[in-house]
Amino acid sequence: MFANDNELTNMFEERNTNLDDEEYNHLCTQLKKNRAGIYFDYVTQVSPHQTTTYVSLRLFDITDDNESGKGRSLITFDKTSLIAYSDDKDRDDDQALYELSMEAMSSLAQDQEMLDIMFSQLNKLRPVKKDKNYW
């Protein structure tokens, strides 16, 4: 249900999620019910003075032929975004990315209003996909 690059996918597979069971189950149930996956945009930057990490979560449409998230053609405009700064310039940027990704998923799982907005956007975009022949 998650679409990311290989680096983030591998990180999730190695470390799993650290969401509590209730949040994780709620989020997965909502995504499955609405035929949606989570798309992660992120940036990490380590400078001489700090580590900066940005994570943005959007939802994408999962169709029968697109469960892996490859070839996402419909993606929400609204998103949940977090940014974190650390004064520790020697901090592991992978760990910072993982922690902020988990925090963003937890935030999304707890924000039913945002989930509903994002699901509504996908539902409005879906007929466009079916009516137009350019997908």
N, C-alpha and C positions, 0 to 999 in steps of 0.2 A: 504494500500500500504506500510505499515511499518511493519517490523518484529523486535520485541524486546522482552525482558522479560516482565513479568507482571508489574513490578515496573515502567518501562519507559512507557509502554502502558497506564497505569493508569494516569501517569503524563501528557501525551499528551492529554488524554481524558478530564482531569480536567481543563487543562490550554489552550487547543487548540494550535495552532501555532501562532507565532508572526511574521511570514513572511508577507511581503506586498502581496497584492492580485495578483499582476502581477507575482512575483516570485513563489508564491504558485501554481497559475494556470499553469504557464509554466512548472514547475516541474511535476505536476500531469498529464498534457497532454503528456509530454515526457514519463513518466513511463507507462501510460496506452497504448500509441501507441506502445511501445516496450515490453509490457507484462513483466514489471519489478517492483520490490518493493525495498525499501531501508532497508538494514539490518544495525543495529547499534551495534557496539562493543564499550564498554566504561568501564572506571575505574575511580572511585573517591577515594581519600585517604585524610583523615584529620590527620595531624600530629600535634605535639605541636607547630610547627612553621609556617605551611602553609596548605592550601587546594590545592590539585592537582586534576585536572579533565582532562581526555583524552577521546575524542570521534572520532571514525572512522566510515565512511559511505561507504558501498559497495552496489552493486546491486545484487539482486537475481532474478531468473527466476520465473515467475508466470505462472503456467499452469492451465487449467480449474479445475483440482482437487486440486489445491494448492494455492488458492487465499488468504488464511489466512497467508501464509508464513510458515506454519508448514511443517516440512520435507523438508526444502530447500536442494536441491541436487546440484544446480548450483549457484555459487556465483562468482562475479568478483574478479580478483587478484588486480587490481588497486583500489584505494580508495581515499577518501578525509578525511584527519585527522587534528584535531586541539587539542592543549593542552593549558591549562590555569593554572596559579598559582595565588594564592591569599595569601597575608600575614595575612589575617584575619582568624585565626584558629577557630573562632567561627562561621564562615560562614556556611550557610545551604548548605550541599553538594548536596541535591536534586535540589535546585535553581541553583547552579553552573552547574550541569549536564544538566538541562533544557536549560539554557542560551547558553551553548556551543553547545548543540544539534541543537538549532535553528540557531546559527551562522554557523554551519557546513552545514545545509540544505540550508541556504541562499547562502553560498559559492558554493555549488554544483549547485544550480539553476542558478547561474550567470556564471558558467564555462561550456559552451556548448562543448568545446573541450574535457574536461574530461568526460562529459556525453556520448559523441559520442564514446570515447575509451571504456568506460564501456559497452555500448550497443553492440558494436562490439565484445567484449569478450563474452558476453552472447550468441550472435548469433553464434559465432564459437563453443561454448560449446554445444549448443542445438543439433546439429546433432549427437554429441558423445552420448548424452543421449538417443536419439532415436535408434541409431545403436547398442548400448550395452544393454544387458538385465539385468544388475546388478543394475538398478534403479527401 
